[in-house]
Every structure is written in structure tokens, then in C-alpha cells.
Amino acid sequence: MADRMIFQIPSRVICGEGCVDQIGQEARQLGASKVLVVTDKNIAAAGLLDEILDSLRKSGLNLDVFDRGEPDPSVDLVNEGTAIVREQKADLLIAVGGGSNIDAAKGISIAATNSRPIVDYEGPEKFENQPLPILAVPTTAGTGSEITFFAVITDTQRNYKFLIWSPRIAPRAAFLDPRMVGTAPRRVKVAAGMDALTHAIESFISKAANVYTETCALKAIELIAANFRKMLEDPDDRDAAMSMLIAANIAGFSFANAKLGIVHAMALPLSAIYHIPHGEANSVLLPFGLDFNKTAAAHKYQRMGEALGLSRCEPADVVRAVRQLATDVGAPQAMAPLGVEASSFDKMVSDAMKSGHVAVNPRTIHPEDMMAIYQAAL
């Protein structure tokens, strides 16, 4: 065991059916008076904002809704939301949606209180002023963004996804309400679930893992293995939905502290260049990343196999089980059907090698390793 460990959980987590009715009270406790809700048109059309807005109004808060959210939030989107915050003088953001909407809110929270372009804040702790506080309501069980310290923003000028890191952008509170995830399209649920599984697996075998992150990651793997299929089979199964929300959340605790690995490093340019949903990019690459890392982290595969419910837990059994889960839920398992071309591989490898996840991967990564995985996954 390491001599020194750090495990940080800045966010308050409120769980349970109907818990979003507390959001106005929580906003008031933070001293808010003017709120901007950051979401997208699909969330609004599904009626998922109704109870949230009602709670805010009952608490006497003024509010506006910014519903321009998009997959892989762009610099332009952050700038647009920032202009509204400044114009309306909002003092609290409420993010409602999947990881993209929550990341957009994080970007806006930084840009609203700092003067430089958002691209200048790539990396750890690059902004000076305290960002606006955020409350988050996830509508997918996947990213864990409702409690993490990261925002992933897309620079469309460079076809490049960049990461902003700071515990200061973690939402002050997250509301895990199983009713919020029932209306999402199946494809969105599948991508989110595979994203959560990737977070749990990669953070568990990360070189930066410790007893705290490992405990969260293993429990997340166990919950996903037991509930992912059930949540997809029955959208009204609130217990399965709640379990998947918790799994994604505690996997977020884990990777916020232990980071990830080769799969996420390689998934970022895949999404940036081809606009493939992040969870689908992870789904394709996860078995290959597991296979690549088995020689460096074989001792951990036994425990992952047990969490997956396997009777045999050799590394090859774990890889097969993850492939089978992806097959069962209908997740993509190759890049070519998603429109990826080998001509992009040089840029993808170059961008992936810049990721901070490379340093904590359990096995040393060379560019030729990434090239081989991209070729195998095509």
C-alpha cells in the first residue's frame, strides 16, 4: 500500500426517487438569487425540467434556461452560455443532462468569472478566479461528470478535445433521481453504461489507484454487471436505474482521483475527429485496452472477474466477459462501421499521446502500441 494517499470528494450527493424536488432548497442554501439552467432541447421536450423549474420557482429564485446543449460541447457553446450568464448576472448554474451538458456548465462556470479564452485553461488548475457554483442532475447513468473535477471541451477549429482539471469545478451537489434516466434513447443509455464501466475498470487498474478508488471502482463494476442489462430491458425498473446511477457516480469518484488509462486517451481523438459519442468510442476500445494491460495488472483481473460475476477470472476471461456484455447491450465493437478511416490514425495517435491518462496506465504506452490497437479495432 502507498505511504501517502489522497482521496477527494468535493460534491454532496443526494439520491433517491423524487430527490430533484430539493434542488430549489439546495440552491437557496448556496445563497443563489439568479439561476441559469444549462440543458438541451431534448431534455426540455421530455419534460425532465418541469419539476426542477418548479422547485426553483417555489424557492423564490429567478431563472433562465439555456437549452443549446450539444454532444461534445464546443468552445462556441461555452462562449454563448457565458455571454448569457454575464448578461443575466446569474450566480448559480444548474446542469441537467448527460456528461456533455454538465461539462458545458463547467466550462461556462470558469469562463464567466475569468477573462481569458476557455482554451487557455487546458490542463490542471490553469484559471485564477473561483468559478460559479454548479448543481447537477444527471439524466444518463454513465459519465460521473456530476461529481468529477474535469470538463472536456471540443475545439472545433483543431478537431481536438481538451481537458480542464480542477476540484473547484466539481458541482456542489448532485441529484441522482432514477426517474431522470428512463426517457433517454437506448443508444444513449448503452453508451453511458459502457462509459461508466470503462471508468471503473481503468481507474481500478490505474497506477494512481489506492484503496479508496479501488473500493469504489470494484463496487461500480459489480453494480453495472448486475443492472446494466436489466435497466435496458425494462425502462421502468427504478431499482436498476438507481443502481446504474450510483455505479456511474462512484466510478466517477474513483477516476476523479485515480485518472484512467489507454482507453480514454485513445477515445478522446476518436470522438473529436469523427464526432462519435464518447461512450461508444470507449466501448470499441475497452476490450483492446484490457488485453493490452493484462501483463502489467494481471493480479487485479482476478478481482475484476469476481465483480463481473465470473467463475473463471483469468485476464482472458475478463476480456471475453466485457466483450460479451458489449454484445448483449448492443454496443459498437469496431470503428469502421462508425465511419472511421485509417488515414486519421497518425493524428489520433499524436493527440492521444498528449493525454494525462497515458502516465497512469499500468503498462507503458508507446505510439506504436496505440497504432496497433487502432488498427485492430478498425
N, C-alpha and C positions, 0 to 999 in steps of 0.2 A: 504494500500500500504506500502511496506517495506520502512524503513527510508533511507536505503542505497542500491543502485543498481549498478551493473557493467554489461556493455554490450560491448563486444569487437569484432570488425570485422577487423582483420589484412589484409585481402585479397582485392585486387582490382578485380572487376567483370566486364567482357566485354561480352556483349550479342548481339546476332543477327546473321542472316544467313550470312555466309561467314566471320565471325569475326576472324577465325583462321589465315587468311592471315596477321594479325597484329602480329603474335607471334614472328617473327624474330625481328621486331622493338622493341617489349617489352623486348626480351632477350638482345638486344643491350643496351637498357636503363638501364638494371641491370649491365652492364659492363661485360657481358659474352664474352668469346672467344672460349671456347670448351664446347660443349653441349653433354650430354648423354640423349637420348630419351628412356624412360622406358615404355615398352608396352608388347604386346603379339603377337603371330603369327597370331591369328585370326584377330586382328585389322589390321595388316600389309597386310594380304591376302585380306581384304575387301577394300583396297585402301584408308583407312582413314588417313594414314600417308602422302600421296603424297603432299597435299597442305601445310601441316605443314613443311615437309622437304624442300619443295621449298621455303617457306618463310624464313626459317633459312639460306639456302644457298644464297638467294638473299641479305641477310643482312651481308654476308661475314663471317658467323660462321662455324667453323669446328664442325663436329658432328659424333657421333656413335650411333647405335641403339642396345639397349639391349631388345630383344623380347622374353625373357624367362618367362614372367609373367604367373601367375597361380592363380586359385581361392584360397582364404585364404593364402596369401603369407607367406612363411615359413622363418625360421631363415636361412636356407641354401640358399634360393633365395636372401635374403638381403646380405648375405656374398659374394655370387657370383657377384652381382651387385656392391658391394663395392670394390671388387678387380679390376673390370674394371674401375671404377671411378679413383682409385688411379693410375692404370697403365696409363690411358689416360690423367690424370690430368684435368679431367672435372671440370668446375667451376659453372655449372648450370645443373639441371635436368629438363626435360620436361616429365611429366607423361601423357600418352594418354591411356584412357581405363576407365573401371569401378572402383569402390572403391578399388578393390584388387590391380590393377596396381598403383593407386595413393598412397595407403598405402605402397606398396613396395618401391616406390620412397621416401616416408617419412622415412622409415627405413634406406634406403641407405644413405639419406642425413645426418642422425645422425651418422651412423657408419663410414662414410667417413671422418669425422672430429673429431671423438672421438676414444679412444683406447680400451675401454673395450668391451666385447661381447654385442650384442644388447639386450640379455635377462636381462642384468644388469640395463637397463633403464626403466623397467616396472614401471609404476606409474607416478606421476606428477613431471616434471622438474628434472629428475634424471641425465641428461647429462650436461657436463660443457661447451663444445665449441659450438659456433654457427654452426648450420647445413648448408649444401649447400642450396642455394635458389632453389625453385621449381616453375615452371609454370605448370598448369594443364588443360587438355582438357578432360572433362568427355564424355564418349560415352554411358553412361546409365543415365537415369533420376531417381536417387534413393539415393545414399549414402550421397551426400553432401560433400564427402571427399575432393572435390576441394577447400573447404574453411575452413574445420574444423581443430581443434587443435590436433586431435587424429590419431594414427596409430594402427591398430590391426594386430598383427603378430602371427603366429602359431608356437609353439614349438612342432614339431612332435615327439620329444623324450618323451614328457609328455602328448601328446594329449591335449594340453592346449593352449588357445588363451589368449594373454596378451595385455594390453593396454598401450601405451606410450602417455603421455599428455604433450603438451607444445604449447602455441601460436607461438613459434618460428618455428614450422614445418608446420604451415599453408602456403599453396602456396602463393607466392607473387601476382599472378594473376590467375584468372580462366577464361576460354573462353567457353561460353555457345553458341554453334552453333548447331541449330536443325538438320542440315544435318548429324551430327556425331552420332545421335541415331537411325537413320532409319534402319540400316542394322543389328542391334542386333537380335538374335533369340527371338521369342515370349516369351519363358520361361525366358530368361534373363530380358526382359522388364517387365514381370509380377513381378518377384522377386524384381527388382529395385523399381517399383512403390509401392509395399507393404512395402518395407523398408522405403521409403520416408514418406508414411502415418504413419507408426509406429513412426518414428522420430517426426513428427508433433504432433501426439496425446500424446505420452509420455512426450515430452518436455512441452506441454501445461499444463498438469496436474501435472508436477513435483513440488515438494516443493520449488525448487530453481527458479521457473518461476517468471518473472516480466513483466511489461507492454511491454517491448521491445520484449522479447521472445514470449509472448502470441500473440502479433500482427503478428509476422512472422508465428507462428505456425497455427493460425486460417486461415490466407490467404493461406497457403500451403494446408490445408485440403480442403478449398473451390476450389482451382485450381485442386487438384487431383480428387475430386468428379466430377468436370465438364469436365475433359480432359483425364482421365486415359483410360476409355473405348474407347474414340474416337481415341486416339493415337494407340491403338491396332487394331482397326477396319480398320484404313487407315494409313499405314506406311508413306505415302506421305503427311499427314496432318502436315505441318510445324508449324502451329499455335498451334496445340495440343502438338506437341513435344516441342516447345519453352515454353509453359505453364508448362509442366511437368518438364522441366529442371529448370525453375525458382522456381517451388514448391519444388523440391528437394534441391535447393540451399538455399532458405530461411528457410526451415526446418532445414538445416544444421546450419545456423546462430542461430536458436533457440536452438537446442540441444547442440551446442558447448558451449553455455553459461548456459543453464539450466540442462544439462545432460538428462538422460532418466528415466528408471524405471525397473519394474519387467520383462517386456517382453524381453528387451535387456539383462538383467542379465541372464535370463534363455536360451536365444537363443545362447549365446556365447559357452557354453559347448556342446550344441546340434550340432552346426556346427563343433566344434573342434573334437569331438569324431566320428561323423558319416559323416563328410565332406558334410553336407547339406548346400547349398547356404544360406548365411546369411538372405537374403530377404525371402526365403522360410521358414526358421525357425521362423522369425518374423510373417509371415503370419499365421502359425499354432497357434502361442501363443497369438497373439494380441487380439482376442475376449475374451480369458480367462483372460488376464491381465485387459482388460476393465471391465469385470464383477467383478473381484476381487477388483478393486479400486473404484467401484461406490459408496460405502458407505462413502468413505473419500473425494471424489471430486465431489459429485453429482451436486453441483452448477455450475461446469464447463461443465457438459454434455449437458446442455441446449444450450450453445454457440457452442459446437462441433456439436450438431444436426443441428443447423441453418446453420453452414458452410457446412455440408453434404447435405443440401437442404431438410431436413425433415420437415414435417408439425407437427409431434409429436416428442418431444425431451426429453422424459424421458430416464434415463440411459439404460433401456432395449431396447428402440427404437434405440439408438446409437449402442449398441452391435449388434442388428439384422442388422442394415444398413451396418456395417463393414463386417459381415459375408456374406451379400448379395453381396457386392462389390467383396469380395474374390471369391465367386461363379461365378459371372459374368465374371471375368477375367481369371478364371481357376486356381486360386492359390490353393496350397495344404492346407487342413484344418485338417489333422490328421498326427500323426507321424509314426504310424505303416506302412502305405504304402511307407514311405521313408526309411524303414529298421530299425527303432528304436526299441530297446528291453528294457523292464522294468528292466532288470538286470543292466542296466547302470545308473539307476536313483539315486542311492546313491552318485556316483561320480559326476553326473551332478548337484545335489543339493549342494554338498560340494563346487564345483567350482563356481557355480552361486552366492552363498552367499559371495564370495570374491569380487564381483564386486562393484565398487564405485557407480553404479546406485541404489543399494539397499537403500542407505542412503537417497536419494532424492525421492524415491517412495512415493506417497501421503499417502499410508497405510503401517503401519509397517509390515515387512515381517519376517516370521519365517520359518525355514527349512521345517516344516510340510505343510506350505502353498504352497511352491514350489513343494513338493512331490505330493500334491493333484492336482495341475494344470498339472504336467507331466502325472499323471495317467489319468486325464480327457481328455487330449489331445492325448493320445495314439491311 
